[in-house]
Amino acid sequence: MSENDNKYEMIFCIINAGFSEAVMDAAREAGARGGTVMRARGTAGKEAEEHFKITVHPDKEVVMILVPKDIKDAVLSAVYNSAGMSTAGQGIAFSLPVNKTVGLQ
């Protein structure tokens, strides 16, 4: 294993399709080096649309960004400001701790 154990967080940002570049631009400005984008499909129903007063677009993108713990809050804030629920990206963002890493320098 790496000496980097417990020094990283994985940020996930789930957004409407087409907004991953905005998320990555904001993340890079906050210190992230890069990320991975996956296409996804949302399953929220009419109840969610009525509760949040939004239209749910089923085509999504999931952006995963591995960052050092010390910049996690800045990156989370930046990506949410660029593509959060109050934007056309209608995204949510969260982080999870990374316990072990390999292949990082």
C-alpha positions in Angstrom: 0.0 0.0 0.0 0.9 3.6 -0.3 2.2 6.1 2.2 -0.7 8.2 1.0 -3.2 6.2 3.0 -6.0 8.3 4.5 -4.7 11.5 2.9 -7.3 11.7 0.1 -11.1 12.1 -0.4 -13.2 11.2 -3.4 -15.6 13.8 -4.5 -18.6 12.8 -6.4 -20.7 15.3 -8.4 -23.9 14.1 -10.0 -25.1 16.6 -12.6 -27.3 17.0 -15.6 -25.6 15.8 -18.8 -23.5 18.4 -20.4 -22.2 20.1 -17.3 -19.1 18.0 -16.5 -16.7 20.5 -18.1 -18.1 23.3 -15.8 -17.5 21.0 -12.8 -14.0 20.2 -13.9 -13.1 23.8 -14.6 -14.2 24.8 -11.1 -12.5 21.9 -9.5 -9.2 22.7 -11.2 -9.4 26.3 -10.1 -9.8 25.1 -6.6 -6.7 22.9 -6.9 -7.9 19.5 -8.3 -5.7 18.0 -11.0 -8.3 16.0 -12.9 -11.3 13.7 -12.7 -13.2 11.0 -14.3 -16.6 11.4 -16.0 -19.2 8.7 -16.3 -22.5 8.8 -18.0 -25.5 7.9 -15.9 -29.3 7.9 -15.8 -31.3 9.3 -12.9 -34.4 7.6 -11.5 -36.1 10.4 -9.6 -39.9 10.5 -10.0 -42.6 13.1 -9.9 -42.4 13.2 -6.1 -38.9 14.5 -6.2 -39.8 17.1 -8.9 -42.7 18.4 -6.8 -40.7 18.4 -3.5 -37.6 20.2 -5.0 -39.7 22.3 -7.5 -37.4 21.3 -10.3 -37.7 19.3 -13.5 -35.6 16.2 -13.3 -33.6 15.3 -16.4 -32.8 11.6 -16.6 -29.5 11.9 -18.5 -26.8 12.5 -15.9 -23.0 12.7 -15.6 -21.1 11.6 -12.5 -17.8 13.3 -12.0 -15.3 11.6 -9.6 -12.4 13.7 -8.4 -9.7 12.4 -6.1 -8.2 15.2 -4.0 -6.0 15.6 -1.0 -8.0 16.1 2.2 -6.7 19.6 2.7 -8.5 21.0 -0.5 -11.7 18.9 -0.3 -13.9 21.6 1.1 -12.6 24.2 -1.4 -13.2 21.8 -4.3 -16.7 20.7 -3.0 -17.7 24.4 -2.7 -16.4 25.3 -6.1 -18.1 22.4 -8.0 -21.4 23.1 -6.1 -21.2 26.8 -6.9 -20.6 26.0 -10.6 -23.3 23.3 -11.1 -25.3 22.9 -7.9 -29.1 22.6 -7.5 -29.7 26.3 -8.1 -28.0 26.1 -11.5 -29.0 24.5 -14.8 -26.6 21.6 -13.9 -28.9 20.8 -10.9 -26.1 18.9 -9.3 -25.4 17.4 -5.9 -21.9 16.9 -4.6 -20.5 14.8 -1.7 -17.2 13.3 -0.6 -16.2 9.9 0.8 -12.9 9.1 2.6 -10.4 7.1 0.8 -8.7 4.6 3.1 -6.0 3.1 0.8 -4.4 4.2 -2.4 -1.9 2.7 -4.8 -0.3 4.2 -7.9 -0.2 7.7 -6.5 3.0 9.7 -5.9 
